[in-house]
Amino acid sequence: MKKLLLFTGMISIFLLVNVSCNRDEMDESFELSKSFEANKQNNSKYTGFNEFGYNWQAHHFNGVVMNAIFGDYIDENGNPAMGLDPYNGDDEAYLAKYPWLALEEYQMLWSFRNIHLVMHWSKTLISDFGVYPDNWFNSGSWITFHYSGINNHKNWSQFQKLVAARSSDELINGIWYDRNGNELGYASDWPDLIIVQINTTGEPPFPFTSDSYKNSTSPGLGNHKMKN
């Protein structure tokens, strides 16, 4: 299953694989929900904001990056990633429960608790119940990310917009083009999503290091116009 935060191309797959591989060490008491598919439509966690910051039916997230990772659904049972509780702002208490986050290999993941994120996406990108389609080609899907934080005592922010590619679009040397040769945007970590806009202010920390970008025509561009 796709990971929502990986859409940006900025979070290491290796990092998340390491976390997933250590799931048993993180929370041995976590059990998979066997009745998710039967009960999800009547579950209150899909109406309004849940404890992680997702409002699935409103297609919206507002919270810290670390909770966006932990609260995204990654398998057919609908379990929050790795089974971790949402970060609540208390470093000491959270590390007492998940001490592995203090290890050097998880330093980047732990730092994401201090980066704020607002996301919006179309219903065709992710359903009202956090379910992903097999792919997004020709779907008109879109998603936006707005990151913000403090680096070296200075504010920074970064806005990104990604749209679904069409079957007539072509990827050449990391750049997407439409059938008429117009530049659409950068390749992302997924073969069916195009980065059409990046606006950066200040000096973001690693891995948020992309320069500002806007495709040469328009980030809305015809069938790529953002709409549900």
HUQUI-V464700 format. One record per residue. N is the residue number from 1. RES is the residue in one letter. PHI is phi in whole degrees, -180 to 180 (NA if undefined). OMEGA is omega in whole degrees, -180 to 180 (999 if undefined). Layout:
BEGIN
N_RES_PHI_OMEGA / N_RES_PHI_OMEGA
END
This chain:
BEGIN
1_M_NA_-178 / 2_K_-69_176 / 3_K_-104_-174 / 4_L_-58_-176 / 5_L_-72_178 / 6_L_-75_179 / 7_F_-56_-176 / 8_T_-72_-176 / 9_G_74_-174 / 10_M_-113_-178 / 11_I_-110_-173 / 12_S_-65_175 / 13_I_-63_179 / 14_F_-60_180 / 15_L_-61_-177 / 16_L_-71_176 / 17_V_-65_177 / 18_N_-60_180 / 19_V_-63_-178 / 20_S_-63_-178 / 21_C_-67_-179 / 22_N_-103_-176 / 23_R_-55_-178 / 24_D_-63_180 / 25_E_-73_-177 / 26_M_-75_-174 / 27_D_-156_-176 / 28_E_-68_-178 / 29_S_-83_-177 / 30_F_-71_180 / 31_E_-122_180 / 32_L_-71_177 / 33_S_-83_-178 / 34_K_-82_-174 / 35_S_-111_-174 / 36_F_-59_-175 / 37_E_-61_-178 / 38_A_-75_-171 / 39_N_-106_-168 / 40_K_-62_-176 / 41_Q_-72_179 / 42_N_-106_-175 / 43_N_-90_-176 / 44_S_-65_-178 / 45_K_-69_178 / 46_Y_-97_176 / 47_T_-117_-175 / 48_G_77_-179 / 49_F_-78_175 / 50_N_-90_-174 / 51_E_-68_180 / 52_F_-88_-177 / 53_G_116_178 / 54_Y_-90_167 / 55_N_-122_-171 / 56_W_-64_-177 / 57_Q_-74_175 / 58_A_-91_180 / 59_H_57_-171 / 60_H_-149_171 / 61_F_-133_176 / 62_N_-145_-178 / 63_G_173_179 / 64_V_-94_-175 / 65_V_-58_-178 / 66_M_-61_177 / 67_N_-70_176 / 68_A_-64_178 / 69_I_-69_-176 / 70_F_-71_-176 / 71_G_-94_179 / 72_D_-79_-177 / 73_Y_-90_-170 / 74_I_-119_178 / 75_D_-147_-173 / 76_E_-67_178 / 77_N_-86_177 / 78_G_75_-178 / 79_N_-88_173 / 80_P_-57_-174 / 81_A_-51_175 / 82_M_64_178 / 83_G_75_-180 / 84_L_-83_174 / 85_D_-74_176 / 86_P_-67_175 / 87_Y_-72_-174 / 88_N_-113_178 / 89_G_98_-179 / 90_D_-100_-177 / 91_D_-58_-174 / 92_E_-62_-179 / 93_A_-67_-178 / 94_Y_-69_178 / 95_L_-69_176 / 96_A_-65_180 / 97_K_-84_-179 / 98_Y_-128_-174 / 99_P_-64_180 / 100_W_-63_179 / 101_L_-66_178 / 102_A_-83_180 / 103_L_-70_-175 / 104_E_-59_-177 / 105_E_-68_179 / 106_Y_-110_-177 / 107_Q_-60_-180 / 108_M_-66_179 / 109_L_-58_-180 / 110_W_-64_-180 / 111_S_-67_-179 / 112_F_-69_176 / 113_R_-69_-177 / 114_N_-102_180 / 115_I_-112_-179 / 116_H_-85_-179 / 117_L_-141_169 / 118_V_-119_178 / 119_M_-123_170 / 120_H_-133_179 / 121_W_-147_179 / 122_S_-82_-180 / 123_K_-64_180 / 124_T_-76_177 / 125_L_-79_177 / 126_I_-141_-176 / 127_S_-71_179 / 128_D_-64_-177 / 129_F_-118_175 / 130_G_75_-177 / 131_V_-100_-180 / 132_Y_-96_172 / 133_P_-77_179 / 134_D_-66_177 / 135_N_-160_-177 / 136_W_-118_-180 / 137_F_-54_176 / 138_N_62_-177 / 139_S_-93_-174 / 140_G_72_-177 / 141_S_-69_178 / 142_W_-152_174 / 143_I_-152_176 / 144_T_-124_177 / 145_F_-126_173 / 146_H_-130_179 / 147_Y_-93_173 / 148_S_-157_180 / 149_G_-178_179 / 150_I_-125_178 / 151_N_-132_-177 / 152_N_54_177 / 153_H_67_179 / 154_K_-126_179 / 155_N_-71_175 / 156_W_-143_176 / 157_S_-154_175 / 158_Q_-150_177 / 159_F_-111_178 / 160_Q_-131_175 / 161_K_-128_178 / 162_L_-124_179 / 163_V_-131_179 / 164_A_-76_176 / 165_A_-76_173 / 166_R_-103_-178 / 167_S_-64_179 / 168_S_-87_178 / 169_D_-76_-177 / 170_E_-133_179 / 171_L_-100_-179 / 172_I_-131_177 / 173_N_52_176 / 174_G_84_179 / 175_I_-120_177 / 176_W_-90_177 / 177_Y_-131_174 / 178_D_-84_-174 / 179_R_-65_180 / 180_N_-97_178 / 181_G_87_178 / 182_N_-76_180 / 183_E_-71_-180 / 184_L_-103_-179 / 185_G_159_-177 / 186_Y_-84_170 / 187_A_-69_175 / 188_S_-111_179 / 189_D_-72_-180 / 190_W_-119_-174 / 191_P_-67_-176 / 192_D_-116_178 / 193_L_-124_-177 / 194_I_-114_174 / 195_I_-83_-175 / 196_V_-102_-178 / 197_Q_-157_172 / 198_I_-138_175 / 199_N_-119_-176 / 200_T_-119_173 / 201_T_-125_-178 / 202_G_73_-178 / 203_E_-124_-180 / 204_P_-65_176 / 205_P_-78_172 / 206_F_-63_10 / 207_P_-98_-179 / 208_F_-88_-171 / 209_T_-119_-178 / 210_S_-68_174 / 211_D_-71_176 / 212_S_-63_-177 / 213_Y_-154_171 / 214_K_-146_-176 / 215_N_-63_-169 / 216_S_-70_-179 / 217_T_-103_180 / 218_S_-171_177 / 219_P_-69_176 / 220_G_-88_172 / 221_L_36_170 / 222_G_59_-177 / 223_N_-66_178 / 224_H_-85_180 / 225_K_-57_-175 / 226_M_-73_176 / 227_K_-161_178 / 228_N_-77_999
END
